[in-house]
Amino acid sequence: MRIAVLPGDGIGPEVTAEALKVLRVMEKKYDLKIEIKQGEIGGSAMEKYGTPLPEETIDICQEAEAVFLGSVGHPKWDSLPPEKRPEIGGLLKLRKLLQLYANIRPVVLFEKLKEVSPLCDSILAKKIDILIVRELASGIYFGQPRAFTGHEALDTMRYKVEEVERIARLAFEIAGKRRKKVTSVDKANVLHSSMLWRKVVGQVAPGFPQVRLNHLYVDNAAMQLILNPSQFDVILTSNLFGDILSDESAALVGSLGLLPSASIGEKINLYEPVGGSAPDIAGKGIANPIAQILCLGLMFEYSFSRADLALVIFKAVEQALNDGFRTQDVVAPGMSCKTTAEVGNKVCEYVLNWTN
Ligand code: NAD
């Protein structure tokens, strides 16, 4: 398993270090052959090399079978020109280079974390297990023209038929292995790009007769996620709407620090937590490492076809949370907060002791 590890900025290096501890335990326990090459990305790379995505990093990623990323960014780099900013010149450029077209974001509420969800008991009585499939390579984050003149600013939300077909097919395939329902989210009552989206998704659907399809406008979807989240199985949506709805979903399950994601490319996939570099808590040893650790599970499942190992990681994480090994973002009243490293160490211990 050849893995490129890019810890990035802010809490990225702290949480990546915990995930790597877990990976090493998995390697030993399951006799895996793992080769790790570490690279720089984001603002820290910018300060060292004058670019947020150095050539060495691109090479390391292109030689790997999977890229394991922390996060990038900090407000102090926000005034740099776009190509030098961690998000645009670093992460978005890497996503484009690796042709990552889909971002998969599982949103699962751990039973014991119901106590930290902002939802009321009657809503939490039903299971929350959603998988968001977000289009990643197109839409308003990449559409041209885009401009900022000072008096006027412009972004372009553009989709091509083949881009919508590709992501829709993936969402239907994944739904076929789950509860067989796709909810496509758009704004087809207003936006032309959404009208195309809805039409193409409707054309892909008959190829997957076992999967039910329904459509929601994004404003309604945002509301339904709060009122009745258990109605969702797979949510299929565009780059912008997926970005927003997945952060909203994070709140449902307790914290952004719990949500992993997999970005699917034609050849190499990239794994990163849904949250950002969290500058407000970086360097304090209190960031939640669970999202980053769960990214390992997604990597085993989607890059190395080892869903069995993904399950081991999920169970170890669940057990650590159940036993009160929780960082400050997910503690219940009266519970003590654990550090990033304490949670990481506990997950390692449970992985080591796990028996099928
Ligand atoms: P953020 O996701 O970094 O933080 C939002 C809130 O969630 C903060 O209160 C933070 O403390 C909390 N949070 C996030 N991850 C956490 C974790 N693992 N444990 C505990 N709490 C956690 O979003 P932001 O504050 O809007 O952005 C900060 C920086 O991150 C910006 O520069 C932004 O551009 C960047 N960013 C990067 C990515 C990425 O690398 N993929 C994604 C989003 C934002």
Boltz pocket constraint, residues with backbone or C-beta under 6 A from the ligand:
constraints:
  - pocket:
      binder: B
      contacts: [[A, 11], [A, 15], [A, 70], [A, 71], [A, 72], [A, 73], [A, 74], [A, 75], [A, 87], [A, 91], [A, 255], [A, 256], [A, 257], [A, 258], [A, 272], [A, 273], [A, 274], [A, 275], [A, 276], [A, 277], [A, 278], [A, 279], [A, 280], [A, 281], [A, 286], [A, 287], [A, 288], [A, 289], [A, 291], [A, 329]]
      max_distance: 6.0
